[in-house]
């Protein structure tokens, strides 16, 4: 088909225009065209960069959400919120201190609605961005940031925890006495029908009873729990699982001074060197007491005071054997765990690498013990009486005989919560 006369004329006109444009010596038209083309390419490049920044911002928000959540969760289990939060952010590619990236974990938050909330953890990530085309339009540098806040919740109110999920029986209560857990709950990780076993006429009172298995009540035993008896629950975690056993290198070796009113110093007591028999009043200075082998012995009518922050650690550092606990007769124990530091909230701490054995608290000792009695690899039998506003007992299995009173009013005492904590993002 032949082209029309008008099409031929239009084509000829375009050719004449192109010839004139090529012959133009002043170059004004070419320059304008080049500038226009550069602007178009520049805007397209800036658009690409902005799109990449948006993708980075989305990834950063996911990282900061996870970092805040992990920091709050770590706080609930006596971990390191900063280390945990920064480690999680690194998994998203945001490594603190690398390529100008900062990952800050703040407690309490520095801004927003949770300022001053000590159970809230704020994560802030900032990172400078590489600029290419945007340098033409933007004179300042570009830094992208994201922020999130999570609340640790810390709702676990347990004061008794049996850790062994393979045991036939987790917690046993015998006799005709009262097991009074005022303001706190009982947890047992044993998964069988005797996760909690009561024999005789035991009267258990608690906020809640949470069992990985179920309960067996023999005789006229009873349970009064305002939060109910919850069976087939998820096991409760060990709140002190990350706390290290102290070493003995450089720690002074001690013995108990003579007399009936000794002042005891922190240090290593080897092969039964910690022994109080008869009658007297002993004062334990604040610090960590390492019982290495032998027996930790308090017999008779001793009064032992340690109110400034005491942790008693049972271990076998010298290889002479694992220590036992001998608390017999009618001693009065007024002991308080430290509220800060590595061993905050822990009063008794048995080395978790020890083989299983039975630790017994005997007699009618008047035990005012504030803090955690932590025996992660031991079966503990607790006989006699004792009351305190804040006492936790954590062991593989636990047997109670006699009237026992534990309290869960642990605010400010340094203990970690027992039970399932609820961590939530709040900002």
ABEGO torsion letter per residue (X at the ends): XBBBAAAAAAAAAAAAAAAAAAABAAGAAAAAAAAAAAAAAAAAAAAAAAAAAAAAAAAAAAAAAAAAAAAAAAAAAGBBAAAAAAAAAAAAGBBBGBGGBBBBBBOBBABEAABGBAABBBBBBBBBBBBBAAAAABABBBBBBBBBBBBAGGABABABBBABAABABABBBBEABBBBBBGBBBBBABABAAABBBBEABBBBBABBBBABBBBBBEABBBBBAAEBBBGBBBBBBAAAABBBBBABGBBBBBBBBEABBBBBBEBBBGGABBBBEBEBBBBBBEBBBBBEEBBBBBEABBBBBAAGBBBBBBBAAGAEBBBBBBBEABBBBBBBBABEAABGBABBBBAABBBBBBBBBEABBBBBBEBBBBAABBBBBBEBEBBABBBBBBABBBBBEBBBBBABABGAGBBBBEBBBBBBAX
